[in-house]
Amino acid sequence: MLAGYPLLSLSIWVPIIAGVLVLATGSDRNAPLARWIALLGALLGFIVTLPLYTRFDPFSASMQFTELARWIPAFNIHYHLGVDGIAMPFVLLNSFTTVLVVIAGWQVIQNKTAQYMAAFLIMSGLINGVFAAMDAMLFYVFFEAMLIPMFLVIGIWGGPNRVYAAVKFFLYTLMGSLLMLVAFIYLYFQSGGSFEILDYQRLPIGMSAQILIFIAFFLSFAVKVPMWPVHTWLPDAHVEAPTGGSVVLAAITLKIGAYGFLRFNLPIAPDASHYLSGFIITISLIAVVYISFVALAQSDMKKLIAYSSISHMGFVTLGFFMFNTLGMEGGLVQMISHGFISAAMFLSVGVMYDRLHSRQIGDYGGLAKKMPMFAAFFMLFAMANAGLPATSGFIGEFMVIMSAIKVNFWYAFLAATTLVLGAAYTLWMYKRVVFGNITNPHVDDMQDIGAREFGFLAVLAVAVLAMGVYPKPVTDVMHTSVNNLLAHVAQSKLP
């Protein structure tokens, strides 16, 4: 299927062109047409990414499906695309999530429907560009451009404090990425005038310069993850964002920050990465433990899930900086699993919000009596969020804990507390929302999920269970690339 076609370009430009077509439908009078074009564009955007998996060579550590064209010859900037076993799964995850977001917003978004759908389609293409870019300036353009649709989604369709949350999200991310641009310019001159990321990874760089480059990249990607203590924008953004915005934020954009560590920090500044690993592990463990306690204190469901995302992403960075295969693959598996689970959790909150227009835990209670089918799905996703074995949430955490115990028992001990704390804040929320007597008369009028909601929740339930029971199809494609990266990081780049 699609053999011989520029698959990565298609994964980028099909959703973007579909988004432009959706915008062309104009006013809300054409909302039904806009929805169908958006769904067709999202489905086609997902279909063109499937051959990236089916035709991927898992035994090759080199970049695959590469495309190269001159873009700005004066500065030696190229339109250069390629993916390895680390990047490819996230292109699929992003395109898959876009389909869910379009379906989830089908009947919910009644105001500026075309613009809403177009924003997510265009953002999907730009995010795929981030994962596929092999030229530093191309990466930077995609990295910055994807902020604009998300800024609009939060700022236009968000809650009462949407403008504050959108501006905070934009400024945090933009300020960090400016340091990344400075690092790219330094590396451009050090490499003799190249913006190729792979050229940067081969450069011999002094220790002082490596540390500065590491810090520049770290500040950019740590905000995106987000790591403690630069995480404060995320709960505000999640609370104010519409359901689709929260889904993409948690499932996809957070992963870009973690991906940046593997594409830039570790291979370009390996000596600095080893030198500063203790610092990264420390703040990762703070995120895992401290943010879990913060989540316990939340009364807003979206804010609780936002804090749980920060805690779970702490596992990712912890795994990366153990410098062993199990930890790095565990971090990657955790990223993909969190993409499924966080999307499911925010969509579940969206289902409740569409009926009661409240995110407050105290406004619910007794949902199992009125929405038994929804309560069953929500239970599965809550258990997965708590790391229940046989769900995808357990696999990545287990791999990272196993990796950590090889390095330091106390790292593993502190990381493992999430299995208790995660269960505490997730099941405490579930118990108050789903069980007990109905005390709010409005809950008595809530209807169980329909066919559309059942569809996207069932797809995510299958994904969570399938990955939890049999993660091999995911780990196989990344294994060679991870080992190649670790071998590269083990070699000093000091001149």
FENVEN-V437460 format. One record per pair of residues at least 24 apart in sequence whose C-alpha atoms are under 8 Angstrom apart, sorted by the first residue. I is the first residue (numbers start at 1). J is the second residue. If there is no record, write none. Layout:
i = (I:I)
j = (J:J)
This chain:
i = (1:2:2:6:6:7:7:7:7:7:8:8:8:8:8:8:8:9:10:10:11:11:11:11:11:11:11:12:12:12:12:12:12:13:14:14:14:14:15:15:15:15:15:15:15:15:16:16:16:16:16:16:17:18:18:18:18:19:19:19:19:19:19:20:20:22:22:22:22:23:23:23:25:26:27:27:28:28:28:28:28:31:31:31:34:34:34:35:35:35:35:35:38:38:38:38:39:39:39:41:42:42:42:42:42:43:45:46:46:46:46:49:49:49:50:52:53:53:56:57:58:58:58:58:58:58:59:59:60:60:61:61:61:61:62:75:76:76:76:77:77:77:77:77:78:78:78:79:79:79:80:80:80:80:81:81:81:81:82:82:82:83:83:84:84:85:85:85:85:85:85:86:86:86:86:86:87:87:87:88:88:89:89:90:90:90:90:91:91:91:91:93:93:93:94:94:94:94:94:95:95:97:97:97:97:98:98:100:101:101:101:102:103:103:104:104:104:104:104:105:105:108:116:116:119:119:119:119:120:120:122:123:123:127:130:131:131:134:134:134:135:135:135:136:136:136:136:137:137:140:144:144:150:153:153:153:154:154:154:154:154:155:157:157:158:158:158:159:159:159:159:160:161:162:162:162:165:165:165:165:166:168:169:169:169:172:172:173:173:173:175:176:176:176:176:176:177:177:177:177:178:179:179:179:179:180:180:180:182:183:183:183:197:200:201:201:201:201:202:202:203:203:204:204:204:205:205:205:205:206:206:206:207:207:207:210:210:210:210:210:211:211:213:213:214:214:214:214:217:217:217:217:218:218:220:221:221:221:221:221:222:222:223:224:224:224:224:224:224:225:225:225:225:225:225:225:225:226:226:226:226:227:227:227:227:227:227:228:228:228:228:228:231:234:235:235:235:235:236:238:238:238:239:239:243:243:243:243:244:246:246:247:247:247:247:247:248:250:250:250:250:250:250:251:251:251:251:251:252:255:258:258:262:266:267:267:267:269:270:270:270:270:270:271:271:271:271:273:274:277:277:280:280:280:281:281:281:283:284:284:284:284:285:285:285:285:285:285:287:287:288:288:288:288:288:288:288:289:289:289:289:289:292:292:292:292:293:295:296:296:299:299:299:300:300:300:301:301:301:301:301:302:302:302:304:305:305:305:308:309:309:312:315:315:315:316:318:319:319:319:322:322:322:323:324:324:325:325:325:325:326:326:326:326:327:327:327:327:327:327:328:328:329:329:329:329:329:329:330:330:330:330:330:330:331:331:331:331:332:333:333:333:333:334:334:334:334:334:337:337:337:337:337:338:340:340:340:341:341:341:341:341:341:342:344:344:344:345:345:345:347:348:348:351:351:355:355:356:356:356:361:361:361:362:362:363:364:364:364:364:364:364:364:365:365:365:365:365:365:365:365:365:365:366:366:366:366:366:366:366:366:367:367:367:367:367:368:368:370:370:370:370:370:370:371:371:371:371:372:373:373:374:374:375:377:377:377:379:380:381:382:382:382:383:383:383:384:385:385:385:386:386:386:386:386:386:386:387:387:387:389:390:390:390:391:391:391:391:391:391:392:392:392:392:392:392:392:393:393:394:395:395)
j = (51:48:51:65:67:48:49:51:52:65:49:65:66:67:81:82:132:81:45:48:45:46:48:49:91:125:128:124:125:126:127:128:129:125:41:44:45:125:41:42:44:45:121:122:124:125:121:122:123:124:125:126:122:42:118:121:122:117:118:119:120:121:122:118:122:114:115:117:118:114:115:118:114:114:112:114:110:111:112:113:114:110:113:114:113:114:117:102:106:113:114:117:102:117:118:121:99:102:103:121:95:98:99:102:121:99:95:92:95:96:99:91:92:95:92:88:88:89:477:477:85:476:477:478:479:480:477:480:480:481:85:480:481:484:481:193:193:194:195:135:137:138:194:195:135:138:195:133:135:138:133:134:135:138:132:133:134:135:132:133:134:131:132:478:481:477:478:479:480:481:482:332:477:478:481:482:131:132:259:131:132:336:474:128:131:252:336:127:128:131:132:252:336:339:124:127:128:251:252:124:128:247:248:251:343:124:248:456:244:247:248:244:452:456:244:347:452:453:456:243:244:354:153:157:149:150:152:153:149:150:149:149:150:253:256:256:259:196:197:198:195:196:197:184:195:196:197:184:195:181:174:177:245:241:242:245:237:240:241:242:245:241:241:242:240:241:242:239:240:241:242:240:240:237:240:241:233:236:237:240:237:233:233:234:237:223:233:220:223:224:220:216:219:220:221:223:217:219:220:221:220:216:217:219:220:216:217:220:216:213:216:217:264:268:264:267:268:269:268:493:268:493:493:494:495:269:493:494:495:493:494:495:271:272:494:268:269:270:271:272:269:272:265:269:265:269:272:273:260:261:264:265:261:265:257:256:257:258:260:261:257:258:257:253:254:255:256:257:258:253:254:255:256:257:258:310:313:254:257:310:313:283:284:287:310:313:314:283:284:286:287:310:310:306:302:303:306:307:303:302:303:306:302:303:346:347:349:350:347:343:346:342:343:344:346:347:343:306:309:338:339:342:343:338:339:340:342:343:339:335:316:317:320:489:485:488:489:493:489:490:491:492:493:489:492:493:494:321:321:321:322:317:318:321:317:318:321:314:314:315:317:318:314:315:318:411:414:415:311:314:312:313:314:315:414:415:418:414:415:417:418:421:418:421:422:425:421:425:424:425:360:361:362:359:360:361:349:359:360:361:429:346:349:359:425:342:345:346:422:338:342:338:397:400:415:400:400:400:403:404:403:404:407:486:403:486:479:482:483:486:399:400:402:403:399:400:401:402:403:404:400:482:396:399:475:478:479:482:395:396:397:398:399:400:396:397:399:400:396:395:396:474:475:392:393:395:396:397:392:393:396:464:467:393:460:463:464:381:384:385:393:460:464:385:381:457:460:378:381:382:457:378:457:449:453:446:447:442:443:446:429:432:433:432:433:440:432:433:434:438:439:440:443:432:433:434:435:436:437:438:439:440:443:433:434:435:436:437:438:439:443:433:434:435:438:443:434:435:443:444:445:446:447:448:446:447:448:449:448:448:449:448:449:434:457:458:461:430:461:461:426:427:430:423:426:427:464:422:423:426:418:419:420:422:423:426:427:419:422:423:468:465:468:469:464:465:466:467:468:469:464:465:466:467:468:469:471:464:468:468:468:471)
